[in-house]
Amino acid sequence: MQKGLWEYALATPQEKENLRTWLRGLLKEHVVTVEFIKVNGTPRRMDCTLAESRGAKYSVNESTRKKTHPDTCVVWDVNQSAWRSFRWDRLTRIHFTLG
């Protein structure tokens, strides 16, 4: 198992849900830097948000919106100006500044 990934793997279902809820709440207000391991094994660092004031605008047409998998977190990549996602179990680090 890769370094940094074991913490999530060992968490209880409630602890996993708490992390997801906490991070989604943070993303709704701030830009957060997340680090994770891509499916191909390479590390990735992404500045992302869910704050509409930072560019994260949801599609008005709900019929074209893709369903998200519960194991992934869909976010707005502020550097690429595009929707991206990461797997919760691949998350290795979270950075953010409040204020």
C-alpha positions as CSV (number, residue, x, y, z in Angstrom):
1,M,0.0,0.0,0.0
2,Q,1.3,3.4,-0.9
3,K,2.3,5.9,1.8
4,G,-0.6,8.2,2.8
5,L,-3.3,5.9,1.6
6,W,-3.6,3.6,4.5
7,E,-5.3,6.1,6.8
8,Y,-8.4,6.2,4.7
9,A,-8.4,2.5,4.2
10,L,-8.3,1.8,7.9
11,A,-11.0,4.4,8.8
12,T,-14.5,3.3,9.8
13,P,-17.4,4.0,7.5
14,Q,-18.4,6.8,9.8
15,E,-14.9,8.4,9.8
16,K,-14.9,8.2,6.0
17,E,-18.2,10.0,5.8
18,N,-17.0,12.6,8.3
19,L,-14.0,13.3,6.2
20,R,-16.1,13.6,3.0
21,T,-18.6,15.9,4.7
22,W,-15.9,18.1,6.2
23,L,-13.9,18.5,3.0
24,R,-17.0,19.2,0.9
25,G,-18.0,21.9,3.4
26,L,-14.5,23.4,3.2
27,L,-14.6,23.3,-0.6
28,K,-17.9,25.2,-0.7
29,E,-16.2,28.2,0.8
30,H,-12.5,28.0,-0.1
31,V,-9.9,26.9,-2.6
32,V,-8.3,23.7,-1.2
33,T,-5.1,22.1,-2.5
34,V,-5.5,18.3,-2.6
35,E,-2.8,15.8,-3.4
36,F,-3.8,12.3,-4.5
37,I,-2.5,9.4,-6.5
38,K,-4.0,9.1,-10.0
39,V,-5.3,5.8,-11.2
40,N,-2.2,5.3,-13.3
41,G,-0.1,5.7,-10.1
42,T,1.3,9.2,-10.6
43,P,0.9,11.9,-7.9
44,R,-1.3,14.9,-8.7
45,R,-1.7,18.2,-6.9
46,M,-4.8,20.2,-7.7
47,D,-6.2,23.6,-6.4
48,C,-9.9,23.1,-6.3
49,T,-13.2,24.4,-5.0
50,L,-16.9,24.1,-5.0
51,A,-17.5,27.8,-4.4
52,E,-19.4,29.4,-7.2
53,S,-17.7,32.7,-6.4
54,R,-14.4,31.0,-7.5
55,G,-15.8,29.8,-10.8
56,A,-17.5,26.5,-9.9
57,K,-20.8,26.9,-11.8
58,Y,-23.1,24.0,-11.9
59,S,-24.9,23.0,-15.1
60,V,-28.4,24.4,-15.4
61,N,-29.5,21.4,-17.5
62,E,-29.7,18.6,-15.0
63,S,-30.3,16.0,-17.8
64,T,-26.7,16.5,-19.1
65,R,-25.1,16.3,-15.7
66,K,-23.3,13.0,-15.1
67,K,-24.0,10.9,-12.1
68,T,-21.0,10.9,-9.7
69,H,-19.7,7.7,-8.1
70,P,-19.8,7.8,-4.3
71,D,-16.0,6.9,-4.2
72,T,-15.1,10.1,-6.1
73,C,-15.2,13.8,-5.3
74,V,-16.0,16.1,-8.2
75,V,-14.5,19.6,-7.9
76,W,-13.7,22.7,-9.9
77,D,-10.0,22.8,-10.8
78,V,-9.3,26.6,-10.5
79,N,-6.1,26.4,-12.6
80,Q,-7.6,24.4,-15.5
81,S,-11.1,26.1,-15.2
82,A,-12.7,22.7,-15.6
83,W,-14.5,20.0,-13.6
84,R,-12.2,17.3,-12.3
85,S,-12.4,14.5,-9.8
86,F,-10.4,12.4,-7.5
87,R,-11.0,9.2,-5.6
88,W,-11.4,9.5,-1.9
89,D,-9.2,6.4,-1.2
90,R,-6.4,8.0,-3.3
91,L,-6.3,11.3,-1.3
92,T,-2.9,11.7,0.4
93,R,-2.8,15.4,1.6
94,I,-5.1,18.4,2.0
95,H,-3.8,22.0,2.2
96,F,-5.9,25.1,2.9
97,T,-5.7,28.6,4.4
98,L,-8.6,30.1,6.2
99,G,-9.2,33.9,6.1
